[in-house]
């Protein structure tokens, strides 16, 4: 949240109905749900975290984050290698997990939800949570992580973050650089839900153009990034790349869990021509 990501909330930029304070309060609120991993099912963790967030801030700030983190947290309690344990946690998901997650989604009421042809969240699920996520994987990047065993996080997102951390020497720049790389590789699901796939693909092309100019490593790339940030904020928050931010959070969790970065690593990116 503290990183000056394009189009997202951070301490220097807020939306009409949410600021960085709400995100901090939400992070504190879900601590209760995630404090004792292994004591509750994945679905229960997600439902409890959604309820605690709603109680704390009255709006949806972190549903995608919670849905991504819950199976990662559940995997911590096993002795298997972490990635294998994540796959095992996903295979253990039940219809009851799906029911609880559907309830959490209805409680959070995320923007641009729309209707699904099968297993719509407004109805009662008849399949496991993993099976439901597989049905949504072609239109939602969070669901896709369940369907593919978090392959995009482990194979793309975490290496992108750690490579940027080695290159720039600070966490904030690594987050911003990896955000651009996520946006250039995958159309953001939240933008697609709110504005349509063509608009999400336009943002994808704009992010790729920033990288072609050198990304945040060059003055030209940074200028293009600042222009992209203005574009993403030009129509309320309908161009907010929120799913990409959720995926980066999952990458940070994995990087911390696997000791690829420490909480004490240098954070602030000291440049004069950024947001």
C-alpha positions in Angstrom: 0.0 0.0 0.0 2.8 2.4 0.8 4.5 1.9 -2.7 3.6 4.6 -5.2 2.0 2.2 -7.7 0.3 3.4 -10.8 -3.5 3.9 -10.5 -3.7 2.5 -7.0 -4.3 4.0 -3.5 -1.1 5.0 -1.7 -0.3 7.7 0.9 0.0 10.3 -1.8 -3.2 9.3 -3.8 -6.6 8.2 -2.7 -10.0 7.4 -4.3 -13.2 9.3 -3.6 -14.4 6.7 -1.1 -11.1 5.1 0.2 -7.7 6.3 1.4 -4.5 4.6 2.5 -5.9 4.7 6.1 -8.7 2.3 5.2 -6.1 -0.1 3.7 -4.0 0.0 6.9 -7.1 -0.5 9.1 -8.1 -3.5 6.9 -4.6 -5.0 7.2 -5.0 -4.8 11.0 -8.5 -6.1 10.9 -7.7 -9.4 9.1 -4.9 -10.2 11.6 -7.5 -12.0 13.7 -8.5 -14.3 10.8 -4.9 -15.2 9.9 -3.4 -15.3 13.3 -3.6 -19.1 13.8 -3.1 -20.8 10.4 -4.3 -24.4 10.4 -7.1 -23.8 12.9 -9.7 -22.9 10.3 -10.5 -23.9 6.8 -9.5 -21.7 3.8 -13.2 -20.7 3.3 -13.6 -19.8 7.0 -10.5 -17.6 6.9 -11.8 -15.7 3.9 -15.3 -15.3 5.4 -13.9 -14.1 8.7 -11.5 -11.7 7.1 -14.2 -10.2 4.9 -16.5 -9.8 7.9 -13.7 -8.1 10.0 -12.8 -5.8 7.1 -16.4 -4.8 6.6 -16.7 -4.1 10.3 -13.5 -2.0 10.4 -13.9 0.1 7.2 -17.3 -0.5 5.8 -16.1 -1.1 2.2 -14.2 -3.7 0.2 -10.4 -3.0 0.3 -8.9 -6.4 0.3 -11.1 -9.2 -0.9 -8.7 -10.3 -3.6 -5.8 -10.2 -1.2 -7.6 -12.3 1.3 -8.7 -14.9 -1.3 -5.1 -15.2 -2.5 -3.5 -15.3 0.9 -5.8 -17.8 2.6 -4.4 -21.0 0.8 -0.9 -19.6 1.1 -1.3 -19.2 4.9 -2.9 -22.7 5.1 0.2 -24.2 3.4 2.5 -22.8 6.1 1.3 -25.4 8.6 2.6 -28.4 6.6 6.1 -29.8 6.4 6.2 -30.2 2.6 8.1 -27.7 0.5 6.0 -24.5 0.3 4.9 -24.7 -3.3 3.9 -28.3 -3.0 2.1 -27.5 0.2 0.1 -24.8 -1.6 -1.0 -27.3 -4.2 -2.1 -29.7 -1.4 -4.1 -26.9 0.3 -5.9 -26.2 -2.9 -6.7 -29.9 -3.4 -8.3 -30.0 0.1 -10.9 -27.4 -0.7 -14.5 -28.4 -0.3 -18.0 -27.4 -1.2 -18.3 -25.8 2.2 -15.2 -23.7 1.4 -17.0 -22.5 -1.7 -20.2 -21.7 0.3 -18.2 -19.6 2.8 -16.2 -17.8 0.0 -19.4 -17.0 -1.9 -20.8 -15.5 1.3 -17.6 -13.5 1.7 -17.9 -12.2 -1.8 -21.5 -11.2 -1.3 -20.5 -9.4 1.9 -17.6 -7.5 0.4 -19.7 -6.7 -2.7 -16.7 -6.0 -5.1 -17.2 -3.7 -8.0 -18.0 -5.0 -11.5 -19.0 -8.4 -10.2 -21.5 -9.2 -13.0 -23.1 -12.6 -13.6 -21.4 -16.0 -14.2 -22.8 -18.6 -16.5 -22.0 -21.4 -13.9 -21.7 -21.4 -10.1 -22.7 -17.7 -9.8 -21.8 -16.3 -6.4 -25.4 -15.2 -5.8 -26.5 -18.9 -5.8 -25.4 -21.8 -3.6 -22.4 -23.7 -5.0 -22.6 -27.3 -5.9 -18.9 -27.8 -6.5 -15.7 -27.4 -4.4 -14.0 -24.0 -4.2 -11.2 -25.2 -6.5 -13.7 -26.4 -9.1 -15.5 -23.1 -8.9 -12.3 -21.1 -9.3 -11.4 -23.2 -12.4 -14.7 -22.2 -14.0 -13.8 -18.5 -13.5 -10.1 -18.8 -14.3 -10.4 -17.5 -17.9 -11.9 -14.2 -16.7 -10.3 -13.6 -13.3 -6.6 -13.7 -12.4 -7.3 -14.5 -8.8 -9.3 -17.5 -9.7 -6.6 -18.5 -12.2 -4.1 -18.8 -9.3 -6.3 -21.4 -7.7 -6.7 -23.2 -11.0 -3.0 -23.4 -11.8 -1.5 -23.8 -8.4 -0.4 -20.2 -8.2 1.9 -20.7 -11.2 1.7 -17.1 -12.2 2.8 -16.0 -8.8 5.6 -18.5 -8.4 6.9 -18.5 -12.0 6.4 -14.9 -13.0 5.5 -12.6 -10.2 8.0 -13.6 -7.5 11.0 -13.7 -10.0 9.9 -10.3 -11.4 9.9 -8.8 -7.9 13.2 -10.3 -6.7 14.9 -9.3 -10.0 13.7 -5.8 -9.5 14.8 -5.8 -5.9 18.3 -6.8 -6.9 18.3 -4.2 -9.6 17.0 -1.2 -7.7 18.0 -2.1 -4.1 14.7 -1.1 -2.5 11.3 -2.7 -2.1 9.2 0.2 -3.3 10.9 0.3 -6.7 10.7 -3.5 -7.0 6.9 -3.3 -6.3 6.4 -0.6 -9.0 8.6 -2.3 -11.5 6.8 -5.7 -11.0 3.4 -3.9 -11.3 4.4 -2.6 -14.7 5.5 -6.1 -15.7 2.2 -7.7 -14.5 0.2 -5.1 -16.3 2.2 -5.5 -19.5 1.8 -9.3 -19.4 -1.8 -9.8 -18.2 -4.9 -7.5 -18.7 -6.1 -6.5 -15.2 -9.2 -8.4 -14.2 -10.8 -5.6 -12.2 -10.5 -3.2 -15.1 -11.9 -5.8 -17.4 -14.9 -6.4 -15.1 -15.6 -2.7 -14.8 -14.8 -1.4 -18.3 -14.5 -4.5 -20.5 -11.6 -6.5 -21.9 -10.7 -4.0 -24.7 -10.1 -1.3 -22.1 -8.0 -3.7 -20.0 -5.9 -4.6 -23.1 -5.4 -0.9 -23.8 -3.9 -0.5 -20.3 -1.8 -3.6 -21.0 -0.4 -2.0 -24.2 0.3 1.3 -22.4 2.2 -0.5 -19.6 4.3 -2.3 -22.3 5.1 1.0 -23.9 6.4 2.3 -20.6 8.7 -0.7 -20.3 9.9 -0.2 -23.9 11.1 3.2 -22.8 13.2 1.6 -20.0 10.5 1.5 -17.4 11.3 3.2 -14.1 15.0 2.8 -14.7 15.1 5.7 -17.2 13.8 9.3 -17.1 11.8 8.6 -20.3 10.2 5.5 -18.8 9.4 7.3 -15.6 7.7 10.2 -17.5 5.6 7.7 -19.4 4.7 6.0 -16.1 3.6 9.2 -14.6 1.4 9.8 -17.7 0.0 6.3 -17.4 -0.8 7.0 -13.7 -2.8 10.1 -14.8 -4.7 8.1 -17.4 -5.6 5.4 -14.8 -7.0 8.1 -12.5 -8.8 10.0 -15.2 -12.2 8.4 -14.8 -12.8 7.9 -11.1 -11.3 4.6 -10.1 -12.8 2.5 -12.9 -9.3 2.0 -14.3 -7.8 1.0 -11.0 -5.6 -2.1 -11.6 -6.7 -3.6 -8.4 -6.3 -7.3 -9.3 -2.7 -6.6 -10.2 -2.1 -5.1 -6.7 -3.7 -8.2 -5.1 -1.3 -10.5 -7.1 1.7 -8.4 -6.1 0.6 -8.8 -2.4 0.6 -12.6 -2.9 4.1 -12.4 -4.4 5.4 -10.3 -1.5 3.9 -13.0 0.9 5.8 -15.7 -0.9 9.0 -13.7 -1.1 8.8 -13.1 2.7 7.9 -16.7 3.4 10.8 -18.0 1.4 13.3 -15.4 2.8 13.8 -13.7 -0.6 13.2 -10.4 1.1 13.1 -9.4 4.8 10.8 -6.9 6.5 13.9 -4.8 7.2 14.9 -4.4 3.6 15.3 -0.8 2.4 11.9 0.4 1.3 11.8 4.0 -0.1 12.7 4.7 -3.7 14.4 8.0 -3.8 13.7 9.7 -7.1 12.5 13.2 -7.8 10.5 12.6 -11.0 8.0 9.9 -9.8 4.5 10.1 -8.3 
